[in-house]
Amino acid sequence: TIGKSGDETGCNVFVVGGFVRDLLLYRKNEDIDIVVEGDGIHFAKNFAASKDARIHAYSKFGTAVITLEDDFKVDVATARTEYYTSPAALPEVEKSSLKSDLYRRDFTINTLAIQLNEKHYGTLIDHFSGQKDIKDKTLRIIHNLSFVEDPTRIFRAVRFESRFGFSIGKLTVRLIENAIRMGVFKRLSGARAMGEIISILEENDPVPSIKRLGEFRLLATLHPSMALTEKTTALLMETRKALDGYELLAEDLRCQRWLVYFMVLISPCNTAEAKKVCRLLRLAGWQEELCVKEREQADLCIKRLTRELPLDNSILYNRLHVFKTEVLVYMMAAAERKQVKKAIAHYLSKLRFVTPLIQGRDLKEMGLPPSPRYRKILMQVQDARLNGMLHSKEDEMAFVA
Ligand code: ATP
C-alpha cells in the first residue's frame, strides 16, 4: 500500500537504510524509513489516510512520522537534492535525488534501497556497492571526508563492526585515524559524543566496541583520563557477566546497562577528573552523582564487605540498601572476592525484597503506644527476618512481645 500511495501522488517511494541492510542480513528491524522522490508530505498524508493512521508532518523539513496500529512507526523523508560541499574526488553527479539522499549516509551497507511503486516493486537499488560490502562483511564510508563531516560516524563504525561481526575497511580505518589525528572531536559537542557512547554501551555486548575505541585512542581523545587500560577492559568483561547474571535474576527490574558500563569506564579517573568527564559529556546531575560519588562509596563498601566476610544477611542488607541497582551491579562486577560477588547477587535477588510482615498498626494493637520507637522495632524485626529467625507474622509478634 505504500507503493500505491506513491503511485497515486506521483512519487517514487523507496524503503531505505537499516531496514534493507537487515533484510539482507536476515536480522529483525522494525524501523521503516521511506524516502520519497517528489512531495513527501503529500505522499505521507495520502498513505496515512488510506490506513486511517496518525501522522505528524514537518513541512519545513519535508518529513513525516506515521503511526500505524500497534504503534508501528513509518518515517518518511523527502529525498534531498542538494549535495554536501565535497572535494573534486566526487564522481559525476547523478540526477536521481534518491542517490544524492543516499550519498549523505554513513556506510555503504546503509545505502541500499528497495523501490515500492507497483511497477518497480521490489527493485533493489545499490548505488554504492552496499550489497558487495554486506557479502564481504565490510564497513566502508561513501566518501573520504565522511568522518570530518560527522565524527559521530566513527562511533557508529565501531558499533556496527561489532554488532554485525563486520570489519572496518582498510581505507576507512585510515580515514578514522586521520580524522582523530586532525582533532575532529574538538568540534563535536559532549552531548552528541555521549549519545554515541550510550548507543555503544546499550548494545548486547559493548566490550569489543570499547576495545576498538581504545585501539583508536578515541576515549583518551575525549579526555586523557579515560584512556582504556587492561584493568578497565577486564572489569568491563566482568560487568557484562554481572549484567547478564542480574537480568536472569531479576528480569522484571530493569537496570540501565549503559550507566553500569560508564561507571567502569570512568573508574580509573580520580574524583576531579571523573566530574570533569561527566560535565564534558553533559551527563545529568543525578547521573554524575551516581557515577562519581556513589561509585566511590561503592568501592569503599566492597572493601568493607571483603573485610567483614562471612556476611550476615542483616549486615549485608544494611550496607547495600543505600545503593541504586546500577551501582550494585557495578559492585558485583568490581568485587574481586567471589564470596562478595555472591553476597551482592543474593542481596539483589532476595534480601532487598525482605520487609517485616507486621506494621505499625499491629504494634498499636499489641498495646504499644505510637512513638518513634516503632521504626526501631520494625528494623529489629527486619534484621531478625533477614537472618532467618522469623518465618511468619506470629513469629514476628512473638519476637516483639
Ligand atoms: P540502529 O539499529 O542503531 O537504530 P540504524 O542504522 O538501523 O541503526 P539509525 O541509527 O536510526 O538506524 O539510522 C537510520 C539511517 O540513517 C541509517 O541507516 C543511516 O544510513 C543514516 N544515518 C544515521 N546516522 C547517520 C550519520 N551520523 N551519518 C550519516 N547517516 C546516518
Boltz pocket constraint, residues with backbone or C-beta under 6 A from the ligand:
constraints:
  - pocket:
      binder: B
      contacts: [[A, 16], [A, 17], [A, 18], [A, 19], [A, 31], [A, 104], [A, 105], [A, 106], [A, 107], [A, 110], [A, 111], [A, 150], [A, 152], [A, 153]]
      max_distance: 6.0
